[in-house]
Amino acid sequence: MEKIWKGFPVAKKVYKTVKEEIDLMQDTPHLVIIQVGNDPASEFYVSNIQSKSKKVGIKVTLILENETISTNELKQHILRLNLDNTVHGIMVQKPLPLHIDNSEINKSIHPQKDVDGFHPTNLGNILLEEDSMIPSTPAAVIETAIYYGLSFGGKHVVILGRSTIVGKPLANLLLQKKDAANATVTICHSRTENVSDFTQKADILVAAIGKANYVKEEMIKKNSIILDVGVNLIKSGNEEQKYVGDVDYNSCFDKALAITPVPGGIGSVTTALLLQNVLKAYKNEKK
Ligand SMILES: NC(=O)c1ccc[n+]([C@@H]2O[C@H](COP(=O)([O-])OP(=O)(O)OC[C@H]3O[C@@H](n4cnc5c(N)ncnc54)[C@H](OP(=O)(O)O)[C@@H]3O)[C@@H](O)[C@H]2O)c1
């Protein structure tokens, strides 16, 4: 088994599959991204989606909204896009300004066009093991692990973080009675006492808490698999900034059987799976 599970080859494989399928189609899948305000990290993420979309043959329309937009105005905009049959996928870039009701926005996107998979119908369908738009970050965790030959069946997976976009959907995906899942899952969160008691028992540890280098060598089990979702910007020497994960990579490296790097790990796979969802949304519309 490879030791460093890079995201690049996993993403490349997904992009290739998506492109090959689109190349055979008469039509072009169309994604609309709504970005509110001009957060630099959002701008970077959106421009990455635009360039990757172009490469695989997805049309992207970017709608820039002023950060003074109200929840209701944004919602009305989305409702119009829901009715537009030239639009297959809709994504609202997060984070949104604090005055906007995230939940209301997630609910207003038609579930079939909801490429982020945050609509209650899509999240609920994961619980029910029905066809769903799967949020791309938990999907990226599973896609990466499977690419490198990991089988979750019967394994104890400990997930740090219970967010609605990562921890909770991932836990429910891994609990499914499917070949790619069938794991025993423990979730830890900020109120969990003695987190190490759980992480030390994990065959597979997923960290998604947003705390730079939180997981240290003494917290993990020998020969466990470490999947790091965290993306944290920290100051390194000389006031330079760099991205690190929630796992202290250098500290855990020797003890782990395999580990994902940050950057260049799970995050690289996320955009590829978002575009896979755009293709799925297109196919949903044609059904
Ligand atoms: N790679 C990607 O594509 C991608 C995508 C999305 C997010 N991320 C990254 O993943 C990380 C998590 O993102 P998120 O949106 O899920 O964050 P979030 O909404 O802030 O949730 C963080 C979760 O971690 C829990 N937590 C905080 N401190 C903890 C601790 N010491 N021990 C155990 N649990 C703890 C919180 O518990 P409570 O619920 O009790 O508050 C919460 O459930 C961030 O670094 C983010 O940048 C990466």
The ligand as a MOL file (V3000), in Angstrom:
LIG
                    3D

  0  0  0     0  0            999 V3000
M  V30 BEGIN CTAB
M  V30 COUNTS 48 52 0 0 0
M  V30 BEGIN ATOM
M  V30 1 N -10.7390 19.6460 1.7230 0
M  V30 2 C -11.9190 20.2070 1.4370 0
M  V30 3 O -12.3770 20.1570 0.3410 0
M  V30 4 C -12.6780 20.8500 2.5590 0
M  V30 5 C -14.0280 21.1250 2.4370 0
M  V30 6 C -14.7210 21.6290 3.5400 0
M  V30 7 C -14.0320 21.8940 4.7070 0
M  V30 8 N -12.6920 21.6680 4.7540 0 CHG=1
M  V30 9 C -11.9110 21.9100 5.9770 0
M  V30 10 O -12.2860 20.9340 6.9360 0
M  V30 11 C -12.2470 21.4820 8.2440 0
M  V30 12 C -13.6170 21.3400 8.8800 0
M  V30 13 O -14.5560 22.0630 8.1040 0
M  V30 14 P -16.0860 22.1670 8.5380 0
M  V30 15 O -16.7410 23.0830 7.5900 0
M  V30 16 O -16.6240 20.8060 8.7450 0 CHG=-1
M  V30 17 O -15.9010 22.9070 9.9570 0
M  V30 18 P -16.9580 23.3750 11.0400 0
M  V30 19 O -18.3060 23.5500 10.4490 0
M  V30 20 O -16.3240 24.4970 11.7680 0
M  V30 21 O -17.0320 22.1240 12.0250 0
M  V30 22 C -15.9350 21.7700 12.8010 0
M  V30 23 C -16.3070 20.5650 13.6180 0
M  V30 24 O -15.1870 20.1760 14.3890 0
M  V30 25 C -15.5850 19.9930 15.7450 0
M  V30 26 N -14.4530 20.2750 16.6040 0
M  V30 27 C -13.8670 21.4630 16.8690 0
M  V30 28 N -12.8290 21.2870 17.7030 0
M  V30 29 C -12.7520 19.9780 17.9720 0
M  V30 30 C -11.8890 19.1710 18.7580 0
M  V30 31 N -10.8660 19.7090 19.4480 0
M  V30 32 N -12.0940 17.8440 18.7970 0
M  V30 33 C -13.1080 17.2780 18.1080 0
M  V30 34 N -13.9660 17.9890 17.3160 0
M  V30 35 C -13.7820 19.3160 17.2710 0
M  V30 36 C -16.7440 20.9490 15.9480 0
M  V30 37 O -17.5270 20.5010 17.0520 0
M  V30 38 P -18.9230 21.2070 17.4620 0
M  V30 39 O -19.9330 20.6880 16.4880 0
M  V30 40 O -19.1520 20.7270 18.8350 0
M  V30 41 O -18.6970 22.6740 17.3490 0
M  V30 42 C -17.4600 20.8240 14.6030 0
M  V30 43 O -18.3260 19.7150 14.5870 0
M  V30 44 C -11.7840 22.9330 8.0550 0
M  V30 45 O -10.3820 22.9860 8.1910 0
M  V30 46 C -12.1610 23.2500 6.6120 0
M  V30 47 O -11.3360 24.2440 6.0300 0
M  V30 48 C -12.0090 21.1400 3.7110 0
M  V30 END ATOM
M  V30 BEGIN BOND
M  V30 1 1 1 2
M  V30 2 2 2 3
M  V30 3 1 2 4
M  V30 4 1 4 5
M  V30 5 2 4 48
M  V30 6 2 5 6
M  V30 7 1 6 7
M  V30 8 2 7 8
M  V30 9 1 8 9
M  V30 10 1 8 48
M  V30 11 1 9 10
M  V30 12 1 9 46
M  V30 13 1 10 11
M  V30 14 1 11 12
M  V30 15 1 11 44
M  V30 16 1 12 13
M  V30 17 1 13 14
M  V30 18 2 14 15
M  V30 19 1 14 16
M  V30 20 1 14 17
M  V30 21 1 17 18
M  V30 22 2 18 19
M  V30 23 1 18 20
M  V30 24 1 18 21
M  V30 25 1 21 22
M  V30 26 1 22 23
M  V30 27 1 23 24
M  V30 28 1 23 42
M  V30 29 1 24 25
M  V30 30 1 25 26
M  V30 31 1 25 36
M  V30 32 1 26 27
M  V30 33 1 26 35
M  V30 34 2 27 28
M  V30 35 1 28 29
M  V30 36 1 29 30
M  V30 37 2 29 35
M  V30 38 1 30 31
M  V30 39 2 30 32
M  V30 40 1 32 33
M  V30 41 2 33 34
M  V30 42 1 34 35
M  V30 43 1 36 37
M  V30 44 1 36 42
M  V30 45 1 37 38
M  V30 46 2 38 39
M  V30 47 1 38 40
M  V30 48 1 38 41
M  V30 49 1 42 43
M  V30 50 1 44 45
M  V30 51 1 44 46
M  V30 52 1 46 47
M  V30 END BOND
M  V30 END CTAB
M  END
